[in-house]
Amino acid sequence: MSGIPTGIILLDECIAHVKIQDLKSEPEIQAALIKRVKVYNDIPPDFEDKYGQALFEEYRKMPLKRE
């Protein structure tokens, strides 16, 4: 963050996991994304809000994949 490019390990998988939960509100979705992404990535506590916003933007871009 802060202008530095940041990669997220297993981003697509994390988003897919949250999508199948069918959460409705943006705060719920952001919290679920942060929780899932933190399993595989280090997110500094001071940046959780910024990460949550960025993750939510990516979440909205990704269609729900049904198998």
PyMOL commands that place a pseudoatom at each C-alpha (Angstrom):
pseudoatom trace, name=CA, resn=MET, resi=1, chain=A, elem=C, hetatm=0, pos=[0.000, 0.000, 0.000]
pseudoatom trace, name=CA, resn=SER, resi=2, chain=A, elem=C, hetatm=0, pos=[1.090, 3.625, 0.205]
pseudoatom trace, name=CA, resn=GLY, resi=3, chain=A, elem=C, hetatm=0, pos=[1.956, 3.614, -3.475]
pseudoatom trace, name=CA, resn=ILE, resi=4, chain=A, elem=C, hetatm=0, pos=[3.949, 0.398, -3.305]
pseudoatom trace, name=CA, resn=PRO, resi=5, chain=A, elem=C, hetatm=0, pos=[2.665, -2.449, -5.513]
pseudoatom trace, name=CA, resn=THR, resi=6, chain=A, elem=C, hetatm=0, pos=[1.463, -5.311, -3.340]
pseudoatom trace, name=CA, resn=GLY, resi=7, chain=A, elem=C, hetatm=0, pos=[0.794, -8.890, -4.355]
pseudoatom trace, name=CA, resn=ILE, resi=8, chain=A, elem=C, hetatm=0, pos=[-1.726, -11.122, -2.639]
pseudoatom trace, name=CA, resn=ILE, resi=9, chain=A, elem=C, hetatm=0, pos=[-1.105, -14.866, -2.537]
pseudoatom trace, name=CA, resn=LEU, resi=10, chain=A, elem=C, hetatm=0, pos=[-4.161, -16.941, -3.564]
pseudoatom trace, name=CA, resn=LEU, resi=11, chain=A, elem=C, hetatm=0, pos=[-6.305, -13.842, -4.182]
pseudoatom trace, name=CA, resn=ASP, resi=12, chain=A, elem=C, hetatm=0, pos=[-8.677, -15.525, -6.651]
pseudoatom trace, name=CA, resn=GLU, resi=13, chain=A, elem=C, hetatm=0, pos=[-9.199, -18.481, -4.345]
pseudoatom trace, name=CA, resn=CYS, resi=14, chain=A, elem=C, hetatm=0, pos=[-9.856, -16.223, -1.364]
pseudoatom trace, name=CA, resn=ILE, resi=15, chain=A, elem=C, hetatm=0, pos=[-12.405, -14.182, -3.308]
pseudoatom trace, name=CA, resn=ALA, resi=16, chain=A, elem=C, hetatm=0, pos=[-14.120, -17.336, -4.596]
pseudoatom trace, name=CA, resn=HIS, resi=17, chain=A, elem=C, hetatm=0, pos=[-14.347, -18.680, -1.028]
pseudoatom trace, name=CA, resn=VAL, resi=18, chain=A, elem=C, hetatm=0, pos=[-16.022, -15.476, 0.156]
pseudoatom trace, name=CA, resn=LYS, resi=19, chain=A, elem=C, hetatm=0, pos=[-18.334, -15.272, -2.894]
pseudoatom trace, name=CA, resn=ILE, resi=20, chain=A, elem=C, hetatm=0, pos=[-19.918, -18.642, -2.126]
pseudoatom trace, name=CA, resn=GLN, resi=21, chain=A, elem=C, hetatm=0, pos=[-20.859, -17.330, 1.325]
pseudoatom trace, name=CA, resn=ASP, resi=22, chain=A, elem=C, hetatm=0, pos=[-23.326, -14.981, -0.430]
pseudoatom trace, name=CA, resn=LEU, resi=23, chain=A, elem=C, hetatm=0, pos=[-22.762, -12.163, 2.058]
pseudoatom trace, name=CA, resn=LYS, resi=24, chain=A, elem=C, hetatm=0, pos=[-24.856, -9.056, 1.440]
pseudoatom trace, name=CA, resn=SER, resi=25, chain=A, elem=C, hetatm=0, pos=[-23.228, -6.016, 3.034]
pseudoatom trace, name=CA, resn=GLU, resi=26, chain=A, elem=C, hetatm=0, pos=[-19.935, -4.427, 2.067]
pseudoatom trace, name=CA, resn=PRO, resi=27, chain=A, elem=C, hetatm=0, pos=[-18.599, -4.451, 5.664]
pseudoatom trace, name=CA, resn=GLU, resi=28, chain=A, elem=C, hetatm=0, pos=[-19.396, -8.184, 6.001]
pseudoatom trace, name=CA, resn=ILE, resi=29, chain=A, elem=C, hetatm=0, pos=[-17.690, -8.945, 2.705]
pseudoatom trace, name=CA, resn=GLN, resi=30, chain=A, elem=C, hetatm=0, pos=[-14.618, -6.858, 3.533]
pseudoatom trace, name=CA, resn=ALA, resi=31, chain=A, elem=C, hetatm=0, pos=[-14.269, -8.534, 6.931]
pseudoatom trace, name=CA, resn=ALA, resi=32, chain=A, elem=C, hetatm=0, pos=[-14.560, -11.998, 5.368]
pseudoatom trace, name=CA, resn=LEU, resi=33, chain=A, elem=C, hetatm=0, pos=[-12.022, -11.102, 2.666]
pseudoatom trace, name=CA, resn=ILE, resi=34, chain=A, elem=C, hetatm=0, pos=[-9.519, -9.775, 5.207]
pseudoatom trace, name=CA, resn=LYS, resi=35, chain=A, elem=C, hetatm=0, pos=[-9.960, -12.848, 7.397]
pseudoatom trace, name=CA, resn=ARG, resi=36, chain=A, elem=C, hetatm=0, pos=[-9.428, -15.228, 4.463]
pseudoatom trace, name=CA, resn=VAL, resi=37, chain=A, elem=C, hetatm=0, pos=[-6.542, -13.316, 2.866]
pseudoatom trace, name=CA, resn=LYS, resi=38, chain=A, elem=C, hetatm=0, pos=[-4.724, -13.088, 6.226]
pseudoatom trace, name=CA, resn=VAL, resi=39, chain=A, elem=C, hetatm=0, pos=[-4.480, -16.888, 6.266]
pseudoatom trace, name=CA, resn=TYR, resi=40, chain=A, elem=C, hetatm=0, pos=[-1.959, -16.693, 3.395]
pseudoatom trace, name=CA, resn=ASN, resi=41, chain=A, elem=C, hetatm=0, pos=[-0.662, -13.108, 3.558]
pseudoatom trace, name=CA, resn=ASP, resi=42, chain=A, elem=C, hetatm=0, pos=[0.731, -10.674, 6.096]
pseudoatom trace, name=CA, resn=ILE, resi=43, chain=A, elem=C, hetatm=0, pos=[-1.510, -7.632, 6.377]
pseudoatom trace, name=CA, resn=PRO, resi=44, chain=A, elem=C, hetatm=0, pos=[-0.279, -4.937, 8.767]
pseudoatom trace, name=CA, resn=PRO, resi=45, chain=A, elem=C, hetatm=0, pos=[-3.078, -3.980, 11.188]
pseudoatom trace, name=CA, resn=ASP, resi=46, chain=A, elem=C, hetatm=0, pos=[-2.703, -0.294, 10.277]
pseudoatom trace, name=CA, resn=PHE, resi=47, chain=A, elem=C, hetatm=0, pos=[-3.560, -1.137, 6.653]
pseudoatom trace, name=CA, resn=GLU, resi=48, chain=A, elem=C, hetatm=0, pos=[-6.505, -3.514, 7.111]
pseudoatom trace, name=CA, resn=ASP, resi=49, chain=A, elem=C, hetatm=0, pos=[-9.050, -0.851, 6.092]
pseudoatom trace, name=CA, resn=LYS, resi=50, chain=A, elem=C, hetatm=0, pos=[-7.148, -0.001, 2.905]
pseudoatom trace, name=CA, resn=TYR, resi=51, chain=A, elem=C, hetatm=0, pos=[-6.683, -3.675, 2.075]
pseudoatom trace, name=CA, resn=GLY, resi=52, chain=A, elem=C, hetatm=0, pos=[-10.374, -4.286, 2.773]
pseudoatom trace, name=CA, resn=GLN, resi=53, chain=A, elem=C, hetatm=0, pos=[-11.363, -1.575, 0.304]
pseudoatom trace, name=CA, resn=ALA, resi=54, chain=A, elem=C, hetatm=0, pos=[-8.967, -2.839, -2.366]
pseudoatom trace, name=CA, resn=LEU, resi=55, chain=A, elem=C, hetatm=0, pos=[-10.038, -6.454, -1.849]
pseudoatom trace, name=CA, resn=PHE, resi=56, chain=A, elem=C, hetatm=0, pos=[-13.692, -5.449, -2.104]
pseudoatom trace, name=CA, resn=GLU, resi=57, chain=A, elem=C, hetatm=0, pos=[-12.999, -3.721, -5.436]
pseudoatom trace, name=CA, resn=GLU, resi=58, chain=A, elem=C, hetatm=0, pos=[-11.444, -6.931, -6.750]
pseudoatom trace, name=CA, resn=TYR, resi=59, chain=A, elem=C, hetatm=0, pos=[-14.321, -8.961, -5.282]
pseudoatom trace, name=CA, resn=ARG, resi=60, chain=A, elem=C, hetatm=0, pos=[-16.836, -6.889, -7.260]
pseudoatom trace, name=CA, resn=LYS, resi=61, chain=A, elem=C, hetatm=0, pos=[-14.907, -7.476, -10.506]
pseudoatom trace, name=CA, resn=MET, resi=62, chain=A, elem=C, hetatm=0, pos=[-14.847, -11.263, -10.188]
pseudoatom trace, name=CA, resn=PRO, resi=63, chain=A, elem=C, hetatm=0, pos=[-17.934, -13.204, -11.307]
pseudoatom trace, name=CA, resn=LEU, resi=64, chain=A, elem=C, hetatm=0, pos=[-19.238, -16.035, -9.146]
pseudoatom trace, name=CA, resn=LYS, resi=65, chain=A, elem=C, hetatm=0, pos=[-17.986, -19.307, -10.621]
pseudoatom trace, name=CA, resn=ARG, resi=66, chain=A, elem=C, hetatm=0, pos=[-20.362, -22.208, -10.189]
pseudoatom trace, name=CA, resn=GLU, resi=67, chain=A, elem=C, hetatm=0, pos=[-19.106, -25.688, -10.870]
for i in range(1, 67): cmd.bond("trace and resi %d" % i, "trace and resi %d" % (i + 1))
show_as sticks, trace
zoom trace
